[in-house]
């Protein structure tokens, strides 16, 4: 079976756009992320998602935040230049531990980029490490969970 679709002029223009850089971070300074978050633990309760957009001037780009695979919020941005840096912020409800992601959508609702991170209780990494060690497996240092603290001012 062959599936095809025609792309209109407006869709082709959006298809030329891209997410040059993106990351979860605990802080934005001078329109840039200060760190990169892969796993976040309390007492931190918020995270930013930063994107550096290229060739999307005049279009609307949306950060769709998802928790455990379900959309929880949409944050639209009108892109005002050929290179445009934007960010959105999420404050976590109590006990919202698990997988979080942001999908960057173009103004046609098509995904341009997706990034994931985990919000975990402080002891989650230690419990997983103890379980793995009790099973007799060696865990290289680079595979151990990382943490990021709250760097609010």
Secondary structure, DSSP 8 states (H G I E B T S, - for coil): --------HHHHHHHT-EEEEEEEES-EETTEESS--SEEETT--EEEEEEEEES-TT-EEEEEEEETTEEEEEEEEE--SSEEEEEEEEE--TT--EEEEEEEE-TTS-EEEEEEEEEE-TTHHHHHHHHHHHTT----GGGS---------
